[in-house]
Amino acid sequence: MRITILLFACCFFVNAENFEATRTAEGFEHFYNLEYDQALAEFRRLAAEDPKDPNFQNHIAQAVLYREMFRGGALESELVSGNNPFIHREKLDTTTDAEKEFDTCIGRAMQIAQDRINKNPNDSDALYALGVAHGLRANYNFLVRKAWIDALKDATAARTAHNHVVQLDPNRTDARLIQGLHDYILGNLPFHLKMLGLVAGVHGDREVGMKTLRLVAEKGKLNRFDAQVLLAVIYRREKKPEQALPLLNELIARFPRNYLFRLETVQMYSDLGKKEEALAALEKIEQQKQAGTPGFAALALEKVHYYRGNLLFWYRDVDRGLAEMQKATNNPSQLDLHTKVMAWMRLGQLQDMKGRRKEAINAYKEAIAVAPHSDAGKEAKQYLSSPYKRV
């Protein structure tokens, strides 16, 4: 069963540190609770105080990227389905200011780190920061610029830097995050792109990648939460939702204001065929929203209706699914771009399943108008001439 939700894309190289015991504690507390503007304010303050620290520049770049992804619904997009989800991705639209700040901070981080490496090739902290900067730029090249080759080159450069870190200190488990993720990604790439990794001497192996990520999730000090997030995403892609749920529950307990983790549990229950548990989880999320639970103010009720309608759609509960999707599209301005186009397309499909062809066509036209070049927009266009039929 394909349900559209993802918390963090498993093609992303993430960057974190043990924020509970560092100067960045407040910034990362905001970051992992989806409060990106507050996180950015804190990271910018730290960077101004210490402009020669490459880590603060990386933190700003990461927060900028994830804020743009969050606004566009890319942190909850269907990145784990399809034949080659690492390649067939819709372009992420960002603002000019965001792109400028990202490029500036990545450039500064790389220059500061490289200057230190030039003085001491075995400066493990500088190598670590350089690898993170390359990893973040790989994300940006992949999502925003759609520059596949540049993204793969940056990903390989990130791994090379962190390989050096591990050689210098085999016990630095956190530096293995990029190794594990890189192995998993390359192990899933199409052959012609995988060969680019082979040229660089990195073969990629999905099983080895998952094993490495499990090591970081269990023993890492700096990147433990990132490894848990990535594993949850990967387990769903590998059709092992039962292994993802404990990770998600741990993340929910640690970051209670991050409602995306809670929404993802809904999808895991659904993937397990537990419809009632999935609906109960959604009901609890809606109650938290209505009760004004901290962190839930940014969650639109229309979005909850979309997820419930989408869930019911996959379970062929057409009447209830249609009612929920109509609520989701009654005020579409409350939805992010990804959810909006999906809601209209799904509404059209539900209308077609009820034999309401005229209403279905109107819904498909709305989906196309919202994002004509998106996967959902293109799919909706197909249904204008041929009604959707559930196989």
N, C-alpha and C positions, 0 to 999 in steps of 0.2 A: 504494500500500500504506500503510495506517495503522498505525503502531507507536507505542505510548504512551511517550514520553519527551521531556522538554524540559529544557534547562538553566536558562535564565532567561526569564521571560515577556517577550515583546516589547511588551507593553502597559505595561511598568513604566518610570517615569522613574527612572533610577539616578543615583547621586551618587558621585563619586570625586575624588581629586586625585592629583597626582604623588607618591604615597606613598613612592617610593624616595628622595626628597630632602626629606622633611618630617618634622615631629614625629609624624605619624600612620603612619609607616612600619610599625611593629610591628603596629598595629591592623589596617591594611588587608592586611598579609601574612596575618594570621589570617583576615580576612574572606573574601578570595578563595580561601582553602583550606578553606572551610566550617567554620571553627573560630569560631563566632559567640560563644560564651561568653567566650573569650579576647579576641576583638575588643571585645566590650562592656566588659570590665574595663578595657582600655586606653583606650577612648574616654571612659568615665566618669571615669577618672583625669585625663585631659586637660581635660575639662569642669570638673572641680572646681578645677583649677589656674587655668583661664582661663574663668570663667563668662560673660564678655561676648563670647566668640567664638561666633557663630551656627553656624559650621561644625561644631564639636564636638557641638552639640545635634542637628544633622542627622545626623551620623555615628551617634550613639546610636540615633536613631529608625530609621535605615536598617538597622542591625544587628538591632534588635528585630524589625522586620518580616520580614527575611530569615530570621532564626532560626525564627520561627513558620512561615514558608513551608516551610523545610527540614524541620522536624519533621512537618509534615503532608503532605509529599511534593509540595508545590505547585511546587517548583523543577524537578520532573521530570514534571509532569502534561501531559496532551494538550491544550495550549492553542493549538496551531497547526492543528488540524483542525476540520472542521465548517463550516457555512455562515457563521456569525458568531461566531468564537471569542472575539472581544473582548467580546462581550455575554453569551453563554451560558456562564457560569462558575459552578462550585460555590462556595458560601460557604466562606471560610477561617475555621476556628475558632481563636480566640486566647484566652489567659488574661486575666483581669481586670487582673492586674498588668502584663502586656505592653501592653494597650490604654492603661492609665493612663500608663505611662512614655512610650509613643509620643506620646500627645496632649500630655503635659507638655513634652516636648522640642521637638516641632513648634511648640507655642505660644511657647516661649521663643525659638526660632530666628526665628520671624516677628516677634516683638516687638523683639528686638535689631536685626534687619536693618531693620525699618521705622523705628525710632528714628533710625538712622543715615541712612536715606534722607530722612527729614523734615528733617534738618540739611543734607544734601547730596544732592539728587535725582540727581546723577550719580556717586554712590558705586558704582562697578561691582562691587566685591567684595560689598557689601551686597545689591545687586540680584541678583547671582549666587546668594548664599545664600538670598534670599527665593524665587527661582525653584525652587531645589532643594527647599525646604520645601514649597512648593505641589505640586511633582511627587510627593514622597513621600506627601503626604496624598491625592493623587489615587489612588495605588496602594492606600492603605488604604481609601478610600471605595469603590473598585472591588472589591477582594477581600474585605474584611471586612464592611463595612457594606452592600454591594450597593446603594450610592447612586450610580446611573449619572450623574444630572444633576450632583450635587455633584462627582463625579470629573471630569467633563468641564469643569466650571467651574474646578476647581483646575488641570487640565492646561492650560487656556487661560491662566490667570493665570501659570503657570510659563513658558509660552512668551512672554507679554508681557514679563515681567521679563528674560528672556534675549535677547529681541529688542532691548531697550534696551541690554543689555550689548554686543551686537554693533555697535549703532549707535555706541556710545562707542569701541569698539575692534574694528574689522573683522577684525583679525588674531587675535582671541581665539577660535580654532577650537573650543575645548572647549565654549563656550557654544552652539554649533550642534547639540550632541547632542540637546537637547530639541526644537529646531526640526525636525530630521530625523525624530525619532521621532513627534512630533506630526503632521507631514505624513503619515507612513506610516499611523498609526492612523486619522486622519480619512479618509484615502483608502480605508479598508476598512470604515468604519462603515456601517450601514444608513442609507438616505436621511433618515429622520425624525430620527435623532440627528446626522447630518452637518449638517443644517440649523442645529442649535444652534451648531456651529462657524462656519457661514457668517454667522450673526448677529453673531458676535464678529469677523468680518472675516478669518477663517482658513479657507481652502477645503479644504486637504489634498490631497496628491497623492502616491501611493505611490511613483512613480518618482523624484520629486524628493526624497522622504524617504530612499530608499535611497542616492541619490547623495550627499546630505548626510552620512549615516552613514559612507559610504565615506571621505569627506573627513576626518572625525574619526578614523576608524580608522587612516588613513595619516599624518595630520599633527598630530593632537591630542597634547597633552602631559599633560593631566589625565585625560581620559576615553577614552583610546585603548583600554584593555582593555574598558571597558563597550561601546564601539562595536563592537568585534570580537565580543563575546558576542551583542549584539543582531543584528548582521548574520548570524551563524551561525544564529540562530533564524529570522530572516526568510528566509534562503536556503532553509531547509528548507520553510517555509510556501509559498515560491514555486516549490517543486519544483526547486531547484538545489543539491542536496546536494554536488555536486562543488566548488562554490564555498565551501561551509562547511568542508570538511575541512581546508584549509590554515590557516584561522583557528583551528580547534579544536586542531590540532597545535601551533600557536604558543602558545596558552593553556595547553596541557598542559605544554609545556616551561617556561613561566614559573611555573605553579602546579601542581607535580607532586602535591600532596596532595589536589587537588580531583578526586575520582573521577567526578564527574558529567560532566566534559568527556570523559573516556574512554568513559563509557557512551553519550554522545551520538554518538561516532564509530561505535559499533555500529549505531545507527539510520541514520546517513548511508550506511554501507556497504549496509545492508539496502535503503534507498530506491533505491540504485543497482543493486540486483539482485545484489549481491555477497555471497551467503549465506555462503560459506566464509570470506571476509575478516571478516565480522561475527562469525562463531563464533570465529575465531581471536582477535579482539580481546577477546571475552568470556572466552576461556580465559586470556588474559594477565592480565585483571583478577582472575580467580579465583586465579591463581598469586600475584599481588601481595598479595591478601588473606591467603592461607595463609602467605606468607613474612613477614607482619608488616610490610609496607611502610608507612612513615609516612603517616598520613592515611587508611589503609584500615581502621582498627580499627572505625570507625563503620559500615562497609559490611557488612551481614549477608549471609552466603552464600545465605540464602533469597531475597534480592533478586536475586542473580546468577542463581539458578535460575529466578526469575520472568522475567527478561529473556530468558534463553535459551529458556524455554518459550514465551514470547510471540513471539519471533522465529520459532521452528519452527512455531507455530500459523499465522502468516501465510504461511509457505511450505508449508503443508499437510503438514508432516512430523508427522503426528498421534501416532504411537507415541512418538517421542522427546520431542515437545512435552508429551504427557501425563505422561511420567515426570518431566520437569523441573518441571511445575506441581504435581505431587504432592509433590515435595521442597520446593517453595516454601511449600506450605500445611501441611506436617507440623508446623511451628512458627511459626504466623502471628503470634505475639506479637513476633517479631523484625522484622515489617514495619510500615512507616508506614501510616497510614489509607488513603491513595490506592492504594498497591501491594497492600495486603491485600484490599480490595474487588475490585480488578481481578483479582487472582490467583484468588480464589474464582469469579468470574464466568467467567474464561477456562477454569478447570478444568471447570466445568459444560459449557461449549461443546465442549471436547475430548471429554468423556464422551459428549455427544450425538452427536458425529461418529463415535464408536466404537459407538453403539447402546446405551450403558449408561444408560438413561433414569433408573433409580432413583438411581444415583450422581450423575447430572447434577442432578436436582432437589435433592438434599441440598447440593450445592455452591452452587446458586443461592440456597438458603435461607440459607446461611452469608454469602453476599455481601450479601443484603438485611439480615441482622441486623447486619452491620458498619456499613453506611451506607445506610439505606433511602432517603434523600432525594438521594443522589448520582446522577449520570448512570448509573454502572455498576450501582448498586443498582436503579434504575428499569428498566434494561434487563434485568437478571437476573429481575426480577419477571415480565416478559413471557414468559420462557422456561418458567415454571412450567406454563403451560397449552399452550404450543406449543413443541416442541423446536427448538433452534437448528439451522439448516441453512445450510451454507456455499454461497453463491452462486457 
